[in-house]
Amino acid sequence: MPTPLLRRFVISVAALVVLVGASGCSSVKPWERGTLADPLMNRDRDPLGLALAEHMYFSREATSGGQGVGGGGCGCN
C-alpha cells in the first residue's frame, strides 16, 4: 500500500505532466493567419538558395536529400 505522501507526489507529477501537455495546444486566430501566410514564412521563397543548400548538404553527407538526385560524397554528380 503506497503511503499518502507518495500518492500525493504521484498525483501532483501526473497533474504537472497533463498541464504541460495541454499548454502546447493552441489554435490560430483569424487575425493571425495573415502573418502565417506571409511569403517570408515560406520555406522555398528563394529557390536558388534552397537548391544550393541542398546541393551542399548532399555533397557533404553523401545523401540525396530526398530530391531524387543521386551522387556520392565527392560532389561529382
C-alpha positions as CSV (number, residue, x, y, z in Angstrom):
1,M,0.0,0.0,0.0
2,P,1.6,3.3,-1.0
3,T,2.0,6.0,1.6
4,P,-0.2,9.1,1.4
5,L,2.9,11.2,0.7
6,L,3.9,9.0,-2.2
7,R,0.4,9.0,-3.6
8,R,0.2,12.8,-3.3
9,F,3.6,13.1,-5.1
10,V,2.4,10.8,-7.9
11,I,-0.8,12.8,-8.4
12,S,1.0,16.1,-8.4
13,V,3.5,14.9,-11.0
14,A,0.7,13.5,-13.2
15,A,-1.2,16.8,-12.9
16,L,2.0,18.7,-13.9
17,V,2.5,16.4,-16.9
18,V,-1.1,17.0,-18.0
19,L,-0.8,20.8,-17.6
20,V,2.5,20.9,-19.6
21,G,1.0,18.7,-22.3
22,A,-2.2,20.8,-22.6
23,S,-0.3,24.1,-22.8
24,G,1.1,23.2,-26.2
25,C,-2.4,23.0,-27.8
26,S,-3.4,26.2,-29.4
27,S,-5.3,27.4,-32.4
28,V,-4.5,30.2,-34.9
29,K,-6.8,33.2,-34.6
30,P,-8.3,34.6,-37.8
31,W,-6.3,37.8,-37.5
32,E,-3.1,35.9,-37.1
33,R,-3.4,34.0,-40.3
34,G,-2.1,36.9,-42.4
35,T,1.2,36.6,-40.6
36,L,1.5,32.9,-41.3
37,A,0.6,33.5,-45.0
38,D,3.4,36.0,-45.4
39,P,5.8,34.9,-48.2
40,L,8.7,35.2,-45.7
41,M,7.3,32.2,-43.8
42,N,7.5,30.1,-46.9
43,R,10.4,27.6,-46.9
44,D,11.1,27.8,-50.6
45,R,10.9,31.5,-51.1
46,D,14.4,31.5,-52.6
47,P,14.5,28.6,-55.0
48,L,18.2,29.2,-55.9
49,G,19.3,29.4,-52.3
50,L,17.3,26.3,-51.5
51,A,18.9,24.4,-54.4
52,L,22.4,25.5,-53.3
53,A,21.8,24.5,-49.7
54,E,20.5,21.1,-50.7
55,H,23.5,20.6,-53.1
56,M,25.9,21.4,-50.3
57,Y,24.1,19.1,-47.9
58,F,24.1,16.0,-50.1
59,S,27.6,16.7,-51.3
60,R,28.9,16.7,-47.7
61,E,26.6,14.0,-46.2
62,A,26.7,11.6,-49.2
63,T,22.9,11.6,-49.3
64,S,20.4,12.7,-51.9
65,G,18.3,14.9,-49.6
66,G,15.0,13.3,-50.8
67,Q,15.0,15.2,-54.1
68,G,15.8,12.2,-56.3
69,V,19.3,13.3,-57.1
70,G,22.0,10.6,-56.9
71,G,25.6,11.1,-56.1
72,G,28.4,10.2,-53.8
73,G,30.1,12.3,-51.1
74,C,32.6,13.8,-53.5
75,G,30.1,16.2,-55.2
76,C,30.8,14.8,-58.7
77,N,27.2,14.0,-59.7
